[in-house]
């Protein structure tokens, strides 16, 4: 029989309460037995976390251990830090944790009904329907589009440049080609601006879309994209066919053969465009920075790529992507050092125990990929860039949840193979054309949230080979 707490949470979930309720615990429960600190009245530790989220986690761990409570962004969260915590929450063997109610207070006004904001059977059904876009046929189409689009752009990158805005524009253009199958016209800047505001608004301190606030800009950005993708969905259904991702989504069906509702297609497209656009931009930037700092690894990857493709300007086939083993290991090490989703929220649907503490149903919880990715227990010399950490032997010997840049369990990133493909194709065309250098002593400061990026955009020099 369900406890009162479980019944209350179940009813909250079923009745679809607004996000403000998702930060509330079940009446009568308490977290007073869990160490931590609430910070300042009303705002808690919000600004302290925004200023240095990774330093804040490190300090809290040093004070209170791997389980602690923290108040920020209008609610109290129990942080659980460690590979075992990652496994408990992400694998979620006993269906304790809600992703919808974890991400809801952060993303519901911006990316509602994306795959991250779905649980259990609903998530499974929509994930199955959308997976059609990542089958071998469409993936080969994307590989061709990526080779073409990246080659056309990268050939003009010689000289000094600020990398982050350049790769951000390229990933947006590639998303238009691979995902939507069109060339964006005058709308491109507005679409890009909408995505930027939506992502930034996810960690806005003011959680109501009041005039002139960042959250208001994010909500207006969403309104623009909903209108754009709704019109496109209807057009794709009328025309049928198409190998691009949007056409695949527009015509995806449930197990009973029925089409996904138009608003569901729109919300999934909104979310996956954001995920592919911003997370790949971040991941590609961190990899370029690490290769620039470690030129010996640039040369190793260059030799591997040249042996497979034959050299400068030559595309890589979909079938040959798997042969880029060192390139993949270097990408994995970049994702370890700079995970594009540094932490993951959930909400407990049932009472559970972890680290010697009983944590009641209704409690928002959080696990940290970034902290575990830098934990010397799993990663000797954790700040060192060493792709050899990802040899099959070392991967097998390590805790399976010590490396979780794509999440885990049922919510493992649906587009992870697309991410590998895009970054590999990017490296094929960059490293066979250029030596990537940075100025001696250069060390950009990184903005940690919501998605890692260098504050100065990353200043690099692409020297033609």
C-alpha positions, 0 to 999 in steps of 0.5 A: 500500500502506498504511503501518504507521501507517495500518494500525495506525490502521485496525485501531484504528478497526475493532477499536473500541478504548476512548477511552484508546487514541484519545489514543495515537500509533502506536508509533515516531512522534514529534512532537518536531519540532513546537514547543510545550509539555507543561506540568505532569506528568500534567495538562499545560496542562489548567487553563491552557486551562480558565481562558482557552482563547482567551487560551491559543491566542493566547499559543501562536500568538505563541510558536510560530506557527500549528502547535504541540503542546500537552498537556492532558486526558491527551493531546498535540494538534497545533493548526493555526490558520488558515482554510487549516487549517479547510479542510484538516481540515473539508472533508477532501478526502482523508479524512485525519481521523477525527471519531469518533476526534477527538471520541471521547475527549471525548464517547464516554462521554456522546454515543456514536454521535452524527453527530459521532462517525461517519466516512465511509460510516457517517456518510453513511448515518445522515446521509441517514436522519436528514435526513428530519427536516429536509425542508420538510414537517417544517420547516413543522411546526417553524416553527408550533410555534416561533411558538406556543411563543415567542410564548406565553413572550416576551409575559411577559418585560417588565422586568429579567431574567437572560436565559440561564436564561430562554432555556435553559428556552424552548429546552428547552420548544421542543425538547419541542414541535418535537422530541418533540411532547409537553409535558414534565411532572415529568421536565423538570427532570431532563432539563434537569439531565441535559443540563447535566451531560453538556455540562459533563462533556465538558471535565471534567479527570478523564476517568474517571466516579469517584464524585462527579466531574463525569464521573460526573454526566454518565454518570448523566445519559446513563443517564437519557436513554437509558432515556427515549428508548428507551421513547419510540422504541418508542412512536413506532414502535408508533403511527407517523406524527408530524411532530415530529423524534423521530417522524421519527427513530424511523421513519427508514430506511437505503437498503435500507429497514431501520429504524435500530436503536433504540439508534442512534435514541436516541443520535442523539436524545440528541446532536441534542437537546444540539446544538439545546438548548445551542448555540441557547441560547448563540447566542441569548444572544450575539445578544441581548447584541450587539443590546443593546449596539448598539441601532441594529441592534435598530432595523434588524432591528425595521423589517425584521421589521415590514415582513414580518410586520406587527408585534407578536405576528404570526407569521412563515410558513416561506416568509417566513423567507428574507426576513429578510436583515438578521436573518440577517446579524446572527445570522451576525455573532453566531456569528462573535464567539461560535461555539458550538463554539469549536474542533474536534478530529480524529485523523489516519488518515494521515500528512500535511503542513501548515505545513511540518511532517510530522504522523504518522498517529494524531496528534490535531489541533485547529482553532479557529473562535474564533481564525479568527473574530477574525483581522484578516486576514479580519475588519477590526476583529474585535471590532466587531459589524458584520453588514454583513460578511455581504453577498453581495459580502464573503462571496464575497471572503472565504476560505470557511473563515474563518467555520465556526460550523457546521463544514464538509464532510461534517460540516456541522451537519445542523440549521443551517437549524433553528437559523436558523429558531429564532433568526429566529422568536425575534427576530420575537417579541422585537423587535416587543414590546421594546427590549432594554437593558443597564445603562451600562458593563455587560460580562459575563464569558463562560465560553468552554468547552464552549459559550460563556455569560455567567457571570452569566446576562446581565442585560437589561431588556425594555422594552415598545414 
